[in-house]
Each structure stands twice: as C-alpha cells, then as structure tokens.
Amino acid sequence: MKNLGAMMKQAQQMQSKMAEMQAALEQAEVTGQSGGGMIQIVMTAKGEPKRVKIDPSLVNPAEVEVLEDLIAAALRDARAKADAHVAEEMAKVTGGMSLPAGFKLPF
C-alpha cells in the first residue's frame, strides 16, 4: 500500500504540472515562415493563429496562387514548431517518460 500512496502522490504532482504546462502553451508563441520570411504566421503552441505578416511585394492579383501556397507553407511550418514545442514541454513534465502510441492528452 505504501507504493500505491506514492504513486497517487506522483500522479497528482504530474497532473498539476500538466495543468501548468497547458497554461504555458496557451501563452507560448511560435513563428512559421515561408518564402524566405516573406510570409510569417505567429501562433500559440496550442495551434491558435495570432498574426499573419505578408510582405507587400507579394500582393499581386496575378499571383494569388503563389501567395496562397506560401501562406499554407507558413502555417505548416508554424504547426511543426508548435508540435515540437509541445513535445519539448511534455518531456519536461513527464521526465522523459514516453507515452504509449496513440495516447492523446486533452489539448
């Protein structure tokens, strides 16, 4: 029973750390870019877009498809950076313990 009590305490501590991490992820921002920085998208580490910056030289009605492709690429870059940030923070909370495949946390 002594081990069970210790495990419960550890689980409570991890739950508290997870809540802190989730709050921090809502505040952490990552910047994705494409076109050599001509398109920049800032989003939270939880994936909420915050800002989009487009170099004025790209605003050409004849090249809308290029602009659309660059925005999509910047979003993918920002999402990849957000995912990497989440993984890094998760490793800090779990002490490097990997989670089972397919295990999803509530965020």
Biopython code that builds the backbone (N, CA, C, O; Angstrom):
import numpy as np
from Bio.PDB.StructureBuilder import StructureBuilder

atoms = [
    (1, "MET", "N", (0.817, -1.200, 0.000)),
    (1, "MET", "CA", (0.000, 0.000, 0.000)),
    (1, "MET", "C", (0.859, 1.261, 0.000)),
    (1, "MET", "O", (0.440, 2.311, -0.487)),
    (2, "LYS", "N", (2.047, 1.145, 0.544)),
    (2, "LYS", "CA", (2.937, 2.297, 0.591)),
    (2, "LYS", "C", (3.266, 2.780, -0.828)),
    (2, "LYS", "O", (3.291, 3.982, -1.093)),
    (3, "ASN", "N", (3.518, 1.828, -1.734)),
    (3, "ASN", "CA", (3.815, 2.183, -3.122)),
    (3, "ASN", "C", (2.618, 2.829, -3.812)),
    (3, "ASN", "O", (2.789, 3.738, -4.624)),
    (4, "LEU", "N", (1.418, 2.372, -3.499)),
    (4, "LEU", "CA", (0.217, 2.930, -4.088)),
    (4, "LEU", "C", (0.056, 4.394, -3.678)),
    (4, "LEU", "O", (-0.302, 5.234, -4.503)),
    (5, "GLY", "N", (0.313, 4.693, -2.434)),
    (5, "GLY", "CA", (0.237, 6.071, -1.945)),
    (5, "GLY", "C", (1.248, 6.954, -2.643)),
    (5, "GLY", "O", (0.948, 8.093, -3.001)),
    (6, "ALA", "N", (2.442, 6.431, -2.837)),
    (6, "ALA", "CA", (3.488, 7.194, -3.521)),
    (6, "ALA", "C", (3.112, 7.411, -4.980)),
    (6, "ALA", "O", (3.347, 8.487, -5.530)),
    (7, "MET", "N", (2.530, 6.394, -5.609)),
    (7, "MET", "CA", (2.105, 6.533, -7.000)),
    (7, "MET", "C", (0.998, 7.571, -7.140)),
    (7, "MET", "O", (0.988, 8.352, -8.090)),
    (8, "MET", "N", (0.075, 7.575, -6.199)),
    (8, "MET", "CA", (-1.018, 8.549, -6.240)),
    (8, "MET", "C", (-0.479, 9.970, -6.083)),
    (8, "MET", "O", (-0.928, 10.893, -6.761)),
    (9, "LYS", "N", (0.479, 10.131, -5.188)),
    (9, "LYS", "CA", (1.076, 11.442, -4.983)),
    (9, "LYS", "C", (1.798, 11.899, -6.254)),
    (9, "LYS", "O", (1.701, 13.058, -6.658)),
    (10, "GLN", "N", (2.521, 10.965, -6.871)),
    (10, "GLN", "CA", (3.221, 11.271, -8.123)),
    (10, "GLN", "C", (2.231, 11.650, -9.220)),
    (10, "GLN", "O", (2.476, 12.583, -9.985)),
    (11, "ALA", "N", (1.128, 10.939, -9.297)),
    (11, "ALA", "CA", (0.109, 11.229, -10.308)),
    (11, "ALA", "C", (-0.490, 12.616, -10.087)),
    (11, "ALA", "O", (-0.736, 13.343, -11.049)),
    (12, "GLN", "N", (-0.724, 12.983, -8.844)),
    (12, "GLN", "CA", (-1.265, 14.312, -8.541)),
    (12, "GLN", "C", (-0.265, 15.401, -8.917)),
    (12, "GLN", "O", (-0.642, 16.445, -9.449)),
    (13, "GLN", "N", (1.005, 15.147, -8.638)),
    (13, "GLN", "CA", (2.036, 16.118, -8.992)),
    (13, "GLN", "C", (2.115, 16.285, -10.516)),
    (13, "GLN", "O", (2.237, 17.400, -11.022)),
    (14, "MET", "N", (2.043, 15.166, -11.231)),
    (14, "MET", "CA", (2.104, 15.226, -12.689)),
    (14, "MET", "C", (0.881, 15.956, -13.236)),
    (14, "MET", "O", (0.995, 16.732, -14.185)),
    (15, "GLN", "N", (-0.281, 15.715, -12.649)),
    (15, "GLN", "CA", (-1.496, 16.389, -13.093)),
    (15, "GLN", "C", (-1.360, 17.901, -12.897)),
    (15, "GLN", "O", (-1.777, 18.679, -13.755)),
    (16, "SER", "N", (-0.792, 18.305, -11.798)),
    (16, "SER", "CA", (-0.580, 19.729, -11.529)),
    (16, "SER", "C", (0.395, 20.324, -12.540)),
    (16, "SER", "O", (0.172, 21.419, -13.056)),
    (17, "LYS", "N", (1.476, 19.598, -12.821)),
    (17, "LYS", "CA", (2.455, 20.069, -13.803)),
    (17, "LYS", "C", (1.848, 20.154, -15.203)),
    (17, "LYS", "O", (2.167, 21.058, -15.974)),
    (18, "MET", "N", (0.971, 19.205, -15.520)),
    (18, "MET", "CA", (0.317, 19.215, -16.829)),
    (18, "MET", "C", (-0.577, 20.448, -16.969)),
    (18, "MET", "O", (-0.613, 21.074, -18.029)),
    (19, "ALA", "N", (-1.293, 20.794, -15.909)),
    (19, "ALA", "CA", (-2.160, 21.981, -15.955)),
    (19, "ALA", "C", (-1.316, 23.241, -16.142)),
    (19, "ALA", "O", (-1.688, 24.141, -16.896)),
    (20, "GLU", "N", (-0.183, 23.298, -15.453)),
    (20, "GLU", "CA", (0.725, 24.438, -15.608)),
    (20, "GLU", "C", (1.264, 24.501, -17.036)),
    (20, "GLU", "O", (1.353, 25.577, -17.628)),
    (21, "MET", "N", (1.621, 23.345, -17.580)),
    (21, "MET", "CA", (2.156, 23.294, -18.931)),
    (21, "MET", "C", (1.111, 23.747, -19.943)),
    (21, "MET", "O", (1.431, 24.486, -20.874)),
    (22, "GLN", "N", (-0.136, 23.310, -19.769)),
    (22, "GLN", "CA", (-1.192, 23.711, -20.700)),
    (22, "GLN", "C", (-1.381, 25.220, -20.690)),
    (22, "GLN", "O", (-1.572, 25.827, -21.744)),
    (23, "ALA", "N", (-1.330, 25.829, -19.512)),
    (23, "ALA", "CA", (-1.456, 27.290, -19.418)),
    (23, "ALA", "C", (-0.275, 27.964, -20.111)),
    (23, "ALA", "O", (-0.442, 28.976, -20.790)),
    (24, "ALA", "N", (0.910, 27.402, -19.937)),
    (24, "ALA", "CA", (2.101, 27.970, -20.576)),
    (24, "ALA", "C", (2.022, 27.835, -22.094)),
    (24, "ALA", "O", (2.454, 28.734, -22.816)),
    (25, "LEU", "N", (1.479, 26.726, -22.584)),
    (25, "LEU", "CA", (1.355, 26.517, -24.031)),
    (25, "LEU", "C", (0.386, 27.513, -24.661)),
    (25, "LEU", "O", (0.539, 27.879, -25.827)),
    (26, "GLU", "N", (-0.605, 27.950, -23.897)),
    (26, "GLU", "CA", (-1.535, 28.949, -24.415)),
    (26, "GLU", "C", (-0.841, 30.294, -24.606)),
    (26, "GLU", "O", (-1.259, 31.095, -25.443)),
    (27, "GLN", "N", (0.214, 30.545, -23.836)),
    (27, "GLN", "CA", (0.941, 31.809, -23.915)),
    (27, "GLN", "C", (2.140, 31.747, -24.861)),
    (27, "GLN", "O", (2.520, 32.759, -25.451)),
    (28, "ALA", "N", (2.731, 30.571, -25.004)),
    (28, "ALA", "CA", (3.929, 30.430, -25.842)),
    (28, "ALA", "C", (3.566, 30.637, -27.307)),
    (28, "ALA", "O", (2.549, 30.128, -27.779)),
    (29, "GLU", "N", (4.396, 31.384, -28.021)),
    (29, "GLU", "CA", (4.155, 31.644, -29.431)),
    (29, "GLU", "C", (5.304, 31.111, -30.272)),
    (29, "GLU", "O", (6.467, 31.169, -29.874)),
    (30, "VAL", "N", (4.953, 30.589, -31.442)),
    (30, "VAL", "CA", (5.943, 30.139, -32.419)),
    (30, "VAL", "C", (5.648, 30.871, -33.724)),
    (30, "VAL", "O", (4.510, 31.255, -33.993)),
    (31, "THR", "N", (6.688, 31.056, -34.525)),
    (31, "THR", "CA", (6.531, 31.748, -35.805)),
    (31, "THR", "C", (6.915, 30.812, -36.931)),
    (31, "THR", "O", (8.036, 30.306, -36.982)),
    (32, "GLY", "N", (5.971, 30.587, -37.834)),
    (32, "GLY", "CA", (6.238, 29.806, -39.033)),
    (32, "GLY", "C", (6.431, 30.778, -40.181)),
    (32, "GLY", "O", (5.812, 31.841, -40.224)),
    (33, "GLN", "N", (7.288, 30.404, -41.104)),
    (33, "GLN", "CA", (7.523, 31.299, -42.230)),
    (33, "GLN", "C", (7.760, 30.520, -43.512)),
    (33, "GLN", "O", (8.095, 29.336, -43.498)),
    (34, "SER", "N", (7.575, 31.220, -44.610)),
    (34, "SER", "CA", (7.860, 30.642, -45.915)),
    (34, "SER", "C", (8.292, 31.773, -46.832)),
    (34, "SER", "O", (8.204, 32.949, -46.479)),
    (35, "GLY", "N", (8.758, 31.399, -48.006)),
    (35, "GLY", "CA", (9.213, 32.406, -48.966)),
    (35, "GLY", "C", (10.355, 33.238, -48.420)),
    (35, "GLY", "O", (10.429, 34.440, -48.674)),
    (36, "GLY", "N", (11.249, 32.604, -47.670)),
    (36, "GLY", "CA", (12.392, 33.329, -47.116)),
    (36, "GLY", "C", (11.985, 34.393, -46.110)),
    (36, "GLY", "O", (12.662, 35.411, -45.969)),
    (37, "GLY", "N", (10.874, 34.159, -45.407)),
    (37, "GLY", "CA", (10.411, 35.102, -44.399)),
    (37, "GLY", "C", (9.422, 36.130, -44.930)),
    (37, "GLY", "O", (8.997, 37.025, -44.200)),
    (38, "MET", "N", (9.057, 36.000, -46.200)),
    (38, "MET", "CA", (8.117, 36.969, -46.775)),
    (38, "MET", "C", (6.693, 36.764, -46.248)),
    (38, "MET", "O", (5.886, 37.693, -46.245)),
    (39, "ILE", "N", (6.397, 35.548, -45.805)),
    (39, "ILE", "CA", (5.130, 35.237, -45.144)),
    (39, "ILE", "C", (5.494, 34.720, -43.754)),
    (39, "ILE", "O", (6.292, 33.792, -43.624)),
    (40, "GLN", "N", (4.915, 35.313, -42.726)),
    (40, "GLN", "CA", (5.150, 34.867, -41.360)),
    (40, "GLN", "C", (3.816, 34.704, -40.658)),
    (40, "GLN", "O", (2.939, 35.562, -40.755)),
    (41, "ILE", "N", (3.671, 33.593, -39.951)),
    (41, "ILE", "CA", (2.462, 33.334, -39.184)),
    (41, "ILE", "C", (2.871, 33.027, -37.751)),
    (41, "ILE", "O", (3.686, 32.140, -37.496)),
    (42, "VAL", "N", (2.295, 33.767, -36.833)),
    (42, "VAL", "CA", (2.547, 33.557, -35.410)),
    (42, "VAL", "C", (1.337, 32.843, -34.838)),
    (42, "VAL", "O", (0.199, 33.262, -35.050)),
    (43, "MET", "N", (1.589, 31.759, -34.109)),
    (43, "MET", "CA", (0.505, 31.024, -33.465)),
    (43, "MET", "C", (0.954, 30.563, -32.088)),
    (43, "MET", "O", (2.148, 30.509, -31.794)),
    (44, "THR", "N", (-0.020, 30.232, -31.250)),
    (44, "THR", "CA", (0.326, 29.701, -29.940)),
    (44, "THR", "C", (0.819, 28.273, -30.116)),
    (44, "THR", "O", (0.603, 27.653, -31.158)),
    (45, "ALA", "N", (1.474, 27.767, -29.102)),
    (45, "ALA", "CA", (1.948, 26.384, -29.156)),
    (45, "ALA", "C", (0.778, 25.401, -29.171)),
    (45, "ALA", "O", (0.961, 24.224, -29.480)),
    (46, "LYS", "N", (-0.418, 25.879, -28.839)),
    (46, "LYS", "CA", (-1.607, 25.028, -28.897)),
    (46, "LYS", "C", (-2.281, 25.100, -30.267)),
    (46, "LYS", "O", (-3.309, 24.457, -30.481)),
    (47, "GLY", "N", (-1.710, 25.881, -31.205)),
    (47, "GLY", "CA", (-2.203, 25.900, -32.572)),
    (47, "GLY", "C", (-3.165, 27.021, -32.917)),
    (47, "GLY", "O", (-3.763, 26.998, -33.992)),
    (48, "GLU", "N", (-3.333, 27.999, -32.043)),
    (48, "GLU", "CA", (-4.237, 29.117, -32.336)),
    (48, "GLU", "C", (-3.482, 30.205, -33.085)),
    (48, "GLU", "O", (-2.549, 30.792, -32.535)),
    (49, "PRO", "N", (-3.865, 30.490, -34.334)),
    (49, "PRO", "CA", (-3.186, 31.551, -35.082)),
    (49, "PRO", "C", (-3.391, 32.910, -34.394)),
    (49, "PRO", "O", (-4.486, 33.221, -33.924)),
    (50, "LYS", "N", (-2.322, 33.707, -34.345)),
    (50, "LYS", "CA", (-2.380, 35.023, -33.708)),
    (50, "LYS", "C", (-2.216, 36.154, -34.722)),
    (50, "LYS", "O", (-3.000, 37.103, -34.737)),
    (51, "ARG", "N", (-1.185, 36.041, -35.573)),
    (51, "ARG", "CA", (-0.890, 37.111, -36.519)),
    (51, "ARG", "C", (-0.375, 36.525, -37.828)),
    (51, "ARG", "O", (0.246, 35.462, -37.861)),
    (52, "VAL", "N", (-0.655, 37.257, -38.905)),
    (52, "VAL", "CA", (-0.129, 36.915, -40.224)),
    (52, "VAL", "C", (0.551, 38.164, -40.760)),
    (52, "VAL", "O", (-0.024, 39.252, -40.734)),
    (53, "LYS", "N", (1.779, 38.005, -41.247)),
    (53, "LYS", "CA", (2.504, 39.125, -41.844)),
    (53, "LYS", "C", (2.857, 38.733, -43.279)),
    (53, "LYS", "O", (3.453, 37.685, -43.525)),
    (54, "ILE", "N", (2.476, 39.596, -44.214)),
    (54, "ILE", "CA", (2.724, 39.345, -45.632)),
    (54, "ILE", "C", (3.539, 40.506, -46.181)),
    (54, "ILE", "O", (3.144, 41.666, -46.060)),
    (55, "ASP", "N", (4.670, 40.189, -46.783)),
    (55, "ASP", "CA", (5.492, 41.219, -47.416)),
    (55, "ASP", "C", (4.668, 41.864, -48.535)),
    (55, "ASP", "O", (4.117, 41.157, -49.379)),
    (56, "PRO", "N", (4.579, 43.191, -48.549)),
    (56, "PRO", "CA", (3.762, 43.871, -49.561)),
    (56, "PRO", "C", (4.123, 43.529, -51.009)),
    (56, "PRO", "O", (3.273, 43.616, -51.896)),
    (57, "SER", "N", (5.356, 43.149, -51.247)),
    (57, "SER", "CA", (5.748, 42.826, -52.625)),
    (57, "SER", "C", (5.041, 41.581, -53.158)),
    (57, "SER", "O", (5.023, 41.350, -54.367)),
    (58, "LEU", "N", (4.463, 40.784, -52.273)),
    (58, "LEU", "CA", (3.767, 39.566, -52.699)),
    (58, "LEU", "C", (2.321, 39.820, -53.110)),
    (58, "LEU", "O", (1.687, 38.951, -53.707)),
    (59, "VAL", "N", (1.801, 40.986, -52.801)),
    (59, "VAL", "CA", (0.402, 41.272, -53.079)),
    (59, "VAL", "C", (0.257, 41.699, -54.540)),
    (59, "VAL", "O", (0.323, 42.877, -54.892)),
    (60, "ASN", "N", (0.059, 40.691, -55.355)),
    (60, "ASN", "CA", (-0.101, 40.892, -56.803)),
    (60, "ASN", "C", (-1.281, 40.028, -57.236)),
    (60, "ASN", "O", (-1.207, 38.802, -57.160)),
    (61, "PRO", "N", (-2.359, 40.645, -57.684)),
    (61, "PRO", "CA", (-3.545, 39.871, -58.061)),
    (61, "PRO", "C", (-3.260, 38.759, -59.075)),
    (61, "PRO", "O", (-3.969, 37.753, -59.102)),
    (62, "ALA", "N", (-2.250, 38.926, -59.890)),
    (62, "ALA", "CA", (-1.943, 37.912, -60.901)),
    (62, "ALA", "C", (-1.251, 36.695, -60.289)),
    (62, "ALA", "O", (-1.135, 35.660, -60.946)),
    (63, "GLU", "N", (-0.795, 36.803, -59.053)),
    (63, "GLU", "CA", (-0.053, 35.706, -58.412)),
    (63, "GLU", "C", (-0.689, 35.265, -57.099)),
    (63, "GLU", "O", (0.015, 34.946, -56.141)),
    (64, "VAL", "N", (-1.994, 35.248, -57.056)),
    (64, "VAL", "CA", (-2.719, 34.864, -55.848)),
    (64, "VAL", "C", (-2.379, 33.429, -55.441)),
    (64, "VAL", "O", (-2.248, 33.146, -54.251)),
    (65, "GLU", "N", (-2.239, 32.537, -56.388)),
    (65, "GLU", "CA", (-1.941, 31.137, -56.060)),
    (65, "GLU", "C", (-0.606, 31.003, -55.343)),
    (65, "GLU", "O", (-0.475, 30.192, -54.426)),
    (66, "VAL", "N", (0.375, 31.779, -55.746)),
    (66, "VAL", "CA", (1.682, 31.749, -55.081)),
    (66, "VAL", "C", (1.520, 32.193, -53.631)),
    (66, "VAL", "O", (2.065, 31.570, -52.720)),
    (67, "LEU", "N", (0.779, 33.261, -53.424)),
    (67, "LEU", "CA", (0.539, 33.772, -52.083)),
    (67, "LEU", "C", (-0.181, 32.734, -51.235)),
    (67, "LEU", "O", (0.175, 32.523, -50.076)),
    (68, "GLU", "N", (-1.186, 32.089, -51.801)),
    (68, "GLU", "CA", (-1.922, 31.045, -51.076)),
    (68, "GLU", "C", (-1.004, 29.888, -50.685)),
    (68, "GLU", "O", (-1.076, 29.387, -49.563)),
    (69, "ASP", "N", (-0.152, 29.471, -51.599)),
    (69, "ASP", "CA", (0.785, 28.381, -51.312)),
    (69, "ASP", "C", (1.763, 28.768, -50.208)),
    (69, "ASP", "O", (2.079, 27.958, -49.338)),
    (70, "LEU", "N", (2.238, 30.009, -50.250)),
    (70, "LEU", "CA", (3.175, 30.465, -49.223)),
    (70, "LEU", "C", (2.514, 30.547, -47.850)),
    (70, "LEU", "O", (3.139, 30.228, -46.838)),
    (71, "ILE", "N", (1.272, 30.968, -47.814)),
    (71, "ILE", "CA", (0.553, 31.023, -46.532)),
    (71, "ILE", "C", (0.368, 29.617, -45.974)),
    (71, "ILE", "O", (0.574, 29.390, -44.782)),
    (72, "ALA", "N", (-0.016, 28.681, -46.824)),
    (72, "ALA", "CA", (-0.180, 27.294, -46.381)),
    (72, "ALA", "C", (1.141, 26.729, -45.871)),
    (72, "ALA", "O", (1.164, 26.025, -44.862)),
    (73, "ALA", "N", (2.233, 27.028, -46.554)),
    (73, "ALA", "CA", (3.549, 26.541, -46.125)),
    (73, "ALA", "C", (3.942, 27.153, -44.784)),
    (73, "ALA", "O", (4.509, 26.464, -43.936)),
    (74, "ALA", "N", (3.650, 28.433, -44.583)),
    (74, "ALA", "CA", (3.968, 29.085, -43.316)),
    (74, "ALA", "C", (3.132, 28.487, -42.181)),
    (74, "ALA", "O", (3.625, 28.325, -41.065)),
    (75, "LEU", "N", (1.874, 28.161, -42.464)),
    (75, "LEU", "CA", (1.039, 27.506, -41.453)),
    (75, "LEU", "C", (1.597, 26.140, -41.071)),
    (75, "LEU", "O", (1.633, 25.786, -39.893)),
    (76, "ARG", "N", (2.031, 25.374, -42.066)),
    (76, "ARG", "CA", (2.614, 24.055, -41.780)),
    (76, "ARG", "C", (3.879, 24.201, -40.939)),
    (76, "ARG", "O", (4.105, 23.427, -40.009)),
    (77, "ASP", "N", (4.703, 25.200, -41.270)),
    (77, "ASP", "CA", (5.939, 25.445, -40.523)),
    (77, "ASP", "C", (5.618, 25.824, -39.081)),
    (77, "ASP", "O", (6.248, 25.319, -38.152)),
    (78, "ALA", "N", (4.643, 26.710, -38.890)),
    (78, "ALA", "CA", (4.258, 27.119, -37.537)),
    (78, "ALA", "C", (3.708, 25.932, -36.757)),
    (78, "ALA", "O", (4.019, 25.771, -35.577)),
    (79, "ARG", "N", (2.897, 25.104, -37.398)),
    (79, "ARG", "CA", (2.316, 23.934, -36.717)),
    (79, "ARG", "C", (3.415, 22.953, -36.299)),
    (79, "ARG", "O", (3.369, 22.398, -35.201)),
    (80, "ALA", "N", (4.396, 22.741, -37.169)),
    (80, "ALA", "CA", (5.507, 21.841, -36.840)),
    (80, "ALA", "C", (6.288, 22.379, -35.646)),
    (80, "ALA", "O", (6.690, 21.618, -34.766)),
    (81, "LYS", "N", (6.501, 23.688, -35.619)),
    (81, "LYS", "CA", (7.215, 24.292, -34.489)),
    (81, "LYS", "C", (6.388, 24.204, -33.207)),
    (81, "LYS", "O", (6.938, 23.980, -32.128)),
    (82, "ALA", "N", (5.078, 24.379, -33.319)),
    (82, "ALA", "CA", (4.209, 24.253, -32.150)),
    (82, "ALA", "C", (4.250, 22.827, -31.616)),
    (82, "ALA", "O", (4.339, 22.616, -30.406)),
    (83, "ASP", "N", (4.184, 21.848, -32.517)),
    (83, "ASP", "CA", (4.246, 20.442, -32.100)),
    (83, "ASP", "C", (5.576, 20.127, -31.409)),
    (83, "ASP", "O", (5.608, 19.414, -30.406)),
    (84, "ALA", "N", (6.667, 20.664, -31.951)),
    (84, "ALA", "CA", (7.980, 20.440, -31.336)),
    (84, "ALA", "C", (8.042, 21.079, -29.954)),
    (84, "ALA", "O", (8.625, 20.510, -29.031)),
    (85, "HIS", "N", (7.449, 22.249, -29.811)),
    (85, "HIS", "CA", (7.440, 22.931, -28.510)),
    (85, "HIS", "C", (6.635, 22.120, -27.496)),
    (85, "HIS", "O", (7.054, 21.964, -26.349)),
    (86, "VAL", "N", (5.494, 21.610, -27.914)),
    (86, "VAL", "CA", (4.662, 20.788, -27.024)),
    (86, "VAL", "C", (5.428, 19.542, -26.600)),
    (86, "VAL", "O", (5.415, 19.180, -25.424)),
    (87, "ALA", "N", (6.095, 18.884, -27.543)),
    (87, "ALA", "CA", (6.856, 17.673, -27.216)),
    (87, "ALA", "C", (7.973, 17.980, -26.222)),
    (87, "ALA", "O", (8.233, 17.200, -25.305)),
    (88, "GLU", "N", (8.623, 19.109, -26.411)),
    (88, "GLU", "CA", (9.706, 19.512, -25.505)),
    (88, "GLU", "C", (9.165, 19.771, -24.100)),
    (88, "GLU", "O", (9.756, 19.334, -23.112)),
    (89, "GLU", "N", (8.052, 20.475, -24.016)),
    (89, "GLU", "CA", (7.458, 20.763, -22.713)),
    (89, "GLU", "C", (6.931, 19.485, -22.057)),
    (89, "GLU", "O", (7.040, 19.311, -20.843)),
    (90, "MET", "N", (6.364, 18.598, -22.865)),
    (90, "MET", "CA", (5.854, 17.331, -22.341)),
    (90, "MET", "C", (6.985, 16.498, -21.754)),
    (90, "MET", "O", (6.818, 15.862, -20.713)),
    (91, "ALA", "N", (8.131, 16.502, -22.420)),
    (91, "ALA", "CA", (9.277, 15.745, -21.917)),
    (91, "ALA", "C", (9.726, 16.287, -20.561)),
    (91, "ALA", "O", (10.161, 15.524, -19.698)),
    (92, "LYS", "N", (9.621, 17.590, -20.376)),
    (92, "LYS", "CA", (9.990, 18.185, -19.088)),
    (92, "LYS", "C", (9.043, 17.716, -17.984)),
    (92, "LYS", "O", (9.473, 17.408, -16.873)),
    (93, "VAL", "N", (7.758, 17.667, -18.304)),
    (93, "VAL", "CA", (6.758, 17.294, -17.304)),
    (93, "VAL", "C", (6.825, 15.812, -16.974)),
    (93, "VAL", "O", (6.725, 15.423, -15.811)),
    (94, "THR", "N", (6.995, 14.989, -17.997)),
    (94, "THR", "CA", (6.979, 13.539, -17.782)),
    (94, "THR", "C", (8.354, 12.977, -17.445)),
    (94, "THR", "O", (8.505, 11.770, -17.251)),
    (95, "GLY", "N", (9.347, 13.843, -17.375)),
    (95, "GLY", "CA", (10.686, 13.374, -17.051)),
    (95, "GLY", "C", (11.270, 12.492, -18.134)),
    (95, "GLY", "O", (12.078, 11.608, -17.850)),
    (96, "GLY", "N", (10.869, 12.724, -19.372)),
    (96, "GLY", "CA", (11.394, 11.943, -20.489)),
    (96, "GLY", "C", (10.664, 10.639, -20.709)),
    (96, "GLY", "O", (10.969, 9.911, -21.654)),
    (97, "MET", "N", (9.689, 10.324, -19.840)),
    (97, "MET", "CA", (8.926, 9.093, -19.983)),
    (97, "MET", "C", (8.064, 9.215, -21.228)),
    (97, "MET", "O", (7.272, 10.151, -21.333)),
    (98, "SER", "N", (8.196, 8.301, -22.166)),
    (98, "SER", "CA", (7.397, 8.387, -23.382)),
    (98, "SER", "C", (6.001, 7.835, -23.126)),
    (98, "SER", "O", (5.815, 6.905, -22.342)),
    (99, "LEU", "N", (5.033, 8.427, -23.800)),
    (99, "LEU", "CA", (3.659, 7.982, -23.663)),
    (99, "LEU", "C", (3.384, 6.887, -24.682)),
    (99, "LEU", "O", (4.027, 6.841, -25.731)),
    (100, "PRO", "N", (2.440, 6.009, -24.387)),
    (100, "PRO", "CA", (2.116, 4.935, -25.321)),
    (100, "PRO", "C", (1.647, 5.485, -26.663)),
    (100, "PRO", "O", (1.078, 6.575, -26.730)),
    (101, "ALA", "N", (1.884, 4.735, -27.717)),
    (101, "ALA", "CA", (1.456, 5.148, -29.056)),
    (101, "ALA", "C", (-0.052, 5.353, -29.071)),
    (101, "ALA", "O", (-0.804, 4.535, -28.541)),
    (102, "GLY", "N", (-0.484, 6.438, -29.676)),
    (102, "GLY", "CA", (-1.904, 6.725, -29.763)),
    (102, "GLY", "C", (-2.479, 7.422, -28.541)),
    (102, "GLY", "O", (-3.644, 7.820, -28.547)),
    (103, "PHE", "N", (-1.682, 7.573, -27.498)),
    (103, "PHE", "CA", (-2.167, 8.217, -26.275)),
    (103, "PHE", "C", (-2.270, 9.715, -26.528)),
    (103, "PHE", "O", (-1.288, 10.358, -26.898)),
    (104, "LYS", "N", (-3.452, 10.261, -26.328)),
    (104, "LYS", "CA", (-3.683, 11.681, -26.558)),
    (104, "LYS", "C", (-4.035, 12.356, -25.247)),
    (104, "LYS", "O", (-4.809, 11.841, -24.441)),
    (105, "LEU", "N", (-3.446, 13.518, -25.063)),
    (105, "LEU", "CA", (-3.778, 14.306, -23.883)),
    (105, "LEU", "C", (-4.857, 15.313, -24.275)),
    (105, "LEU", "O", (-5.076, 15.560, -25.461)),
    (106, "PRO", "N", (-5.521, 15.883, -23.297)),
    (106, "PRO", "CA", (-6.655, 16.757, -23.617)),
    (106, "PRO", "C", (-6.258, 18.144, -24.135)),
    (106, "PRO", "O", (-6.731, 19.150, -23.604)),
    (107, "PHE", "N", (-5.392, 18.220, -25.170)),
    (107, "PHE", "CA", (-5.100, 19.514, -25.795)),
    (107, "PHE", "C", (-4.611, 19.351, -27.183)),
    (107, "PHE", "O", (-4.318, 20.341, -27.854)),
]
sb = StructureBuilder()
sb.init_structure("model")
sb.init_model(0)
sb.init_chain("A")
sb.init_seg("    ")
for serial, (resi, resn, name, xyz) in enumerate(atoms, 1):
    if name == "N":
        sb.init_residue(resn, " ", resi, " ")
    sb.init_atom(name, np.array(xyz, "f"), 0.0, 1.0, " ", f" {name:<3s}", serial, name[0])
structure = sb.get_structure()
